[in-house]
Amino acid sequence: MKYKIQVFLLAILMTGGIFSVQSQSEVVEDFKPSSVNQPGKQYPQVNSEGRVRVQISAPEAKLVQLDISAVKYDLIKNEDGVWIGESEPQDEGFHYYQLWIDGAAVPDPGSLYFYGASRWGSGIEIPAKDQDFYALKNVPHGQVNEHIYYSENSKSMRRCFVYTPPGYNKNKNKRYPVLYLQHGGGEDETGWSSQGRANLIMDNLIAEGKAVPFIIVMDNGTWRMPEGARRTPRGERPAGQWPPEGWADGFKNTLIKDIIPLIDANYRTLSDQQHRAMAGLSMGGMQTRAITLASPDIFSHVGMFSGGSISPEDVENASGFKEKVKLLFISYGSRELENRRAGFGGDPKENTEKLKEAGMNTHFYISPQTAHEWQSWRRSLYQFAPLLFKN
């Protein structure tokens, strides 16, 4: 069933004041609670169009807005002081959002909380046509373990999350390849297993015989700009090269000196270059680029999701990369390419195709009808994982 929302604006004309219809839209009234709501909460809700409807009680508030996908939508207050309203249709998959109450940004008390945009906040799941590949199913499941450790490189306590595949604890003699999988900017080590559903993607792929079992390590790659590289008063990036030279060195040293030895010492890994991969999304893809170009003797499989690309010139300047890297996978959401947000190092598809022509095993994937968002990266992992550690 549909109802029409009519928005009237007062138009002051030379002949007198009249009301005129500014816009008219239809909303499908089949809203259901989001799959990532807190237990028992009826809001937020999603309908079949992908619109998000929120509701919050704030009787004393003067203005309440829903902020999602960089757009703010005004909510309407009813006589009980409850504000309600909805967004325009959203892309399929997971989205961060927040509420603004009289100028203060707050999480929605009805949703579960996720770490993104450098804070814990609300998230919502827009049901996707292809959501089966990350659905929770009755198949053998692996485990995601929190591993706390001390980093000699950073002189600090850290943690990573480690996915071990189904059957890991049964056969004590079997060893596994390892994928080091990195999050994006403003996110942390919880992202891939929470927002990304990486463990469920792997469980389903393994159950279907589409991927070999391997361990996934998800650590925190957050970095700080070097001393002196301050942002402008308006928060803009500093002038000059971006990202600044050496920006990935801190995490690179922690990864190579602390994390990899830790994983090899505490888990049954195949601890050679041929059985070690690195991948990441956005900032994590850029870290993957910097680290693997500098360390082709450590990683043999490379994946960059919405994080730039590797050019023929990069490979020429990285001794051993072409010979030692067995797979290079580059991916983007289709809307990213349409908006030319593909980023650093030239055209990513062209770069990837040129490297294939030069003899490298490269793959380029485009996620349909998605942008710089988790559905692009879930699909990327789903496409990338079956290519890893073959033969």
KACORRA-V274936 format. One line per field, one symbol per residue. phi: phi as a letter, one per 40 degrees, with the letter a starting at -180 (. if undefined). burial: 1 if it has 16 or more other ideal C-beta (glycine too) atoms within 10 Angstrom, else 0. A space follows every 50 residues. Layout:
BEGIN
phi = ???
burial = ???
END
This chain:
BEGIN
phi = .bbbbbbbbcbcbcchcbcbccaaabbccbcbdccbccdgccbcbbbccg cbbbaacadccbabbcbafgbbbccbccccgccaibccdbcchcbcaabb bfgbcbccccbcbbcafgacacaabcdbcbcccbccbcbdbcbbbcbcab ccccfacbabbbcbcdgdccccccbbcbbcbbcbcgbaccccccccfdcc dcdcccccgcaccacbbbbcbdbbccdgccccdcgcccchdbccdgcccc cdcccccbccdccccbbcbccbdcbbbbaabfdccccddcccccbccbbb bbbbbfbgabcdcdcccbdgccccccabbbaacdcccccfccgcggcccc dccccccchccbbbbbccfbbcacccccccccccdcccfcf
burial = 00000000000000000000000000100010010110001011111001 11111101001001111100001010100001101110111111111111 10000011011111110000111111010010110000001101001000 10100001011111110100000001111111110011111111111111 11111100001111111111101000001000000000000010001101 11011001110110001011101011111111111111111111110111 11111111111101100100110111111111101110000110010100 11011000010101111001111111111111111011100
END
